[in-house]
Amino acid sequence: MSAIIVVGAQWGDEGKARVVDWLARDADLVARFNGGDNAGHTVVAEGLTLKLHLVPAGILHPTAVGLIGAGVVVNPTTLIKEMDELVDLGVDVGPARFKISAAAHIILPSHLALDGAREEARGKSAIGTTRRGIGPAYADKAARVNLRAGDMINPEQFADHVADGVRAHNRRLEERYGVSGTVSPEDAAAEYCEYAKRLAPHLVDGTALVGEALEAGKTVLCEGAQGLLLDLDHGSYPYVTSSSVIAGGALTGLGFGPKEVSRVVGVAKAYTTRVGAGPFPTELLDEIGDQLRGTGANPWDEYGTTTGRPRRCGWLDLVILRYAARINGLNELALVKLDILSGLEWLKVAVAYERDGERIAHFPAEFGLEELAKWQPVYEEVSGWTEDIMGVREFDDLPAAAQNYVTLIEKQVGLPITSISVGPEREQMIVR
Ligand code: IMP
């Protein structure tokens, strides 16, 4: 068949795992292509709430094989913990079902220390990273000094390189940030030697696996992490993550060509959220924002899956979704969490930005944050609905105001909305 790419259309946490879980029913291979354990992918299935950070969410379907692609940075500590949790739940993550590209990069404990030290040093202008070592690991990758998963083939040699890497990081921590002794090179080497023995059987040539699957007519589902505005090149820099999160990132992160792509699905929440610092034009700092966030009592409330931080919440921003449609070449949108808007008498949707009487319909990303800050959202106000929609399975059974909300998005963004989630459970989905 072909490659289907699923990407986030906002600032991450859109509910991509929900959509991946749905599409994975028909996939042969489900592959993560970017990021690391900064991602938090929640799937609620059969009464269980699973929070995954590295293993592709699609692996919960027994027929799909999971792959961590070359574009990912892997923290083996997190990965092994996650694999053990999945085994306890009866999910097969043995080498035949779960594979790691030899070209994926490795996160060391000292990458986490560097991430934290850099954030502290930034003070008020901290990015608000997840402190998982993502930025420092990608920086070492670009500097061509990082360890790759394939190095685990020889655990003892790998351990020596781990110790060398930690020593180099410790020097940097001391010289640049005045921090010393956070990570012991010897302890890290011993730990990573054991990780290597455990993970080596999972190593594969990821591009060959993807290529052969496509050649054989199979479906490869490419699972993105984070969302467009956290993209290193096209997001709200510098308040971004350090990887390519867009559809193009699937091609570089997994190693296949554009002609294989049959479908690009952009996942958007029915409102907008953001964790960490940086601009957010439609942010709500009032009780409506609090209502959207929830109290944290439910796993689907707006608190970070990885860090537990409260997410900033705001109205839906169609300027951002148009930007996502263009940059990713989206064919369709999957709309998530429509049920959360139930009970609001009226809703606002940003349809454009304006300043000094000038209106624009596109997201002004390239000239940086100062330029972006000059623009104010232009809202259209629409009716809300009070009905509980969690039991609805057909579009026509939604309240008229909810149907109008969906139709407005489609018209403004110029894309069909092919699925709508109305609750956290797998089945709480309207497929059109
Ligand atoms: P980092 O990826 O940990 O370096 O964090 C950089 C920025 O991306 C911060 O604003 C994080 O909050 C944000 N971020 C990283 N991963 C995710 C995610 O999975 N969901 C939402 N935000 C994320």
Residues whose N, C-alpha, C, O or C-beta is under 5 A from the ligand:
A	BS01	IMP	W11 G12 D13 N38 A39 G40 I127 G128 T129 T130 R131 R132 I134 G135 Q226 L230 V240 T241 S242 V275 G276 A277
